[in-house]
Amino acid sequence: MKDLPKNFWLLSFSLFFFMVSFNAIIPELNQFITQLGGENSKGLIITLFTISAAISRPFSGKLSDTIGRKKVILFGGAIAIIITLLYPLSLSVYFFLTLRFLHGFAAGFLPTGATALVTDILPENKRGYGMGIWGVFISLGIGFGQYAGSMIASQYGLNNLFFFATAFAVISILLQLGLKETLAQTQTFKFSLLKIKWKDIIEPSVIPSALVMFLTAICSGIVFVIVPDLAHFVGIENKGSFFGIYVLSTIVIRLASGRISDRIGRANMMIISVSMLALSMLLVGITTDIHSFILAAIVFGVATGLSSPTLFAWTADLSDIDRRGVGSGTMFIALELGIMIGSYSTMFIYNNQLNSIWQTTFIGIASCLFALVYLIFHQLKKRKIKQLNKP
């Protein structure tokens, strides 16, 4: 760890506080929108957020490669602060969902710039290892945020929860101010940079990792919507418990998986992790008590701990050095689209009852199977090309 620079650690801690900020409120948003009279619109809480994040990716990716990583990161952090402060003013479902849409722009800018910056920092032979450490900070932010958020809401109320989340967003942006820009040549911002062409949206070289990201992210979209209610169904008061358990199981796995993927290859590691993810969705689907709930959370944590740093490292491997911002944006577009489809699918299958959980998670299991088929064919094709190129 000593060989990783100060810039890496500043960015990692900043991402931790950022992830705490917007994850702290997620477990309570189902209840919040229900109080506003929008119980049947729960799926839109995540869906609208991910739509705006996906829309912003081409812009954030292009700007990361032109005006610099740091400016894009700071812009995303500023949006997070402003929107989180406005949540207590929500008096209608429409206004609340509008804020959720706008909040997505923070996720569309900050992680894209951060991923490009951390890719610049890490040498290729330690990329999986470094991404694993970076992923631990992100996982800690998700887990701590969701677990602490429910505790704060139950003891101090939802408005104070939003102020807590705002405070963490402020800490995040203060750390970002200390970052050093890694883009060698930066341009001054001009509105012409906002003209987006197809090449600014998709980086073709990262399509293999982006496709697997899309298919696996469908599971996350489903989990974000149903897990707070699932905790209630099995008698757990803290709606963020699933992610509190998840983060404990994912930390050690993330550190180890990065090193392993550096050795056995990204696609081979993803075959293992996607298989675990399918198992975790099966376990979520059949959860009926606290014990099965805990087991499902542990397996989900292991699966994401294996896949997340591997996908980040795989994307970095495939990206052209001059298009790392666009490459990161492509990967995050795939992430948002997957989460959006997963969360939106719950509106048609999930009826706010325990007996509909199984049908809902079946979509996640199916998406994992598609990912496995693609990875196996990808490896077979790669092996065939190597054999043809042998002298």
Helices and strands as residue ranges (DSSP letters): H 6-23, H 26-35, G 39-41, H 42-64, H 69-86, G 87-89, H 93-121, G 124-126, H 127-156, H 158-176, G 191-194, H 198-201, G 204-206, H 207-233, H 241-264, H 266-285, H 290-318, G 321-323, H 324-349, G 354-356, H 357-389
